Amino acid sequence: MKKEFEVMENETIGDCLKRMEQEGYKVIKRTEKPIFKEETHKGKTNYIPISRKIIFQGVKES
């Protein structure tokens, strides 16, 4: 069974991987999604990357 684990704001990648391991999951995929801020300047909308969200997908170890 697959489960997604998101790296929380006050958590390191290592902390997230430990949490996965404690729940009995191993990493099969890492995804990064950008987070944008919308700014309008002179009627034109710009999207500026301000952060990213890191998500690990894991499967239950047997």
C-alpha angles and dihedrals in degrees: 000000000000126000132180123228120194121205102240124223096258095038133090123224088251091055090052092049090050090050090052091049092049089055090050099254131130125205119258100161141017122203129186120198120190121230114216135201117214116225127180117205122174091343093308120113118220127186114214121192109236104166145345137236117223117205126183121200115210140184127214112262115233 
